[in-house]
Amino acid sequence: MREFFMHSYSLIASAKINLYLEIIRARPDGYHDLVMVLQSIDLADQIDLHSRSDDSICLHCNHPEVPQDHNNLAYKAAALMAAKFPDAFAKYGGVDITIHKRIPVGAGLAGGSTNAAAVLIGLDLMWNLKLSDKQLQYLGSLLGSDVPFCIVGGTMLATGRGEYLTPLPVLDSFYVVLGKYRSLSVSTAWAYQTFRHLYFGSHVSDSLTIENLRQPVCSADMVSAINHQNQQQIGQLIYNDLERVVLPEYRKVQRLKEEFQRLGCPAMMSGSGPTVFALTNSQAKAQQVLESVKTAIADPDLELWVSRFTPSSIRVASFHK
Ligand code: C5P
């Protein structure tokens, strides 16, 4: 008979932005080899885990667009842990997962991935498994390309599908203004598949495409700017290949980026979008930029946030054993 362990953990799970995203190659498995610089920011969800007396996994979320069943990546993370560690699952039982969503959904900010990372870390603690970051990142890679980064977070160079990670010096002096239209979301699969079709198709049809394909790999300059903590250069070198397919399709997102730039801020779409971020070096400036964009665009569908770079992704806010 199972002893009932009443455990609960509350975790804070940070969003990420891509300071750099370059698509190197279309892979035969349908994915793409990338070079990315990923950065955690302090816009975060709260994930509460409570042990259950039975062996079910139940998920609740306050956001209407977030699936509350086995399609949710956080649910998949718990199911993966139960499958990989059947003895611990049998000993400790099921889990109630409650997601308090603050990170916008379908936004290019790794909201789903960071929730999944929090569940992996939370269950490792609840079930007393003592897994290493590497082991947790491996489990994360089975769930999604951004999950391994979300296990550790901070500032990282990511290659392969996104799962090979090299820590970079912590960048902590940036503030970031985020803008997202509530009603817009972009499918990551659509963005990559459209890019593949346009730039890695068998027939390169026009000279513009050929020119685009010749673009040099310049992540080395970004890495060097980060190593030297050169904020101005980092701002100049932010880059995202997926803008080339998303911005022409979503003119409002292009307009938002231009508005940030008009205010003098380096601005870029994060991941597959449609969130656009702008960099500033003070909270006051970030707040000022937010207010100016709100006035200039004056669309109730546009949501704006001020956030800050943070050196880690998941942290335990409280626990009860
Ligand atoms: O790994 P994840 O499930 O987050 O990826 C979502 C989609 O994004 C994949 O189905 C794939 O179409 C695309 N993707 C890609 N190359 C990557 C990461 C994601 O093509 N490196």
Residues whose N, C-alpha, C, O or C-beta is under 5 A from the ligand:
A	BS01	C5P	G30 Y31 H32 L34 L143 G144 S145 D146 G160 R161 G162 T188 A189 Y192
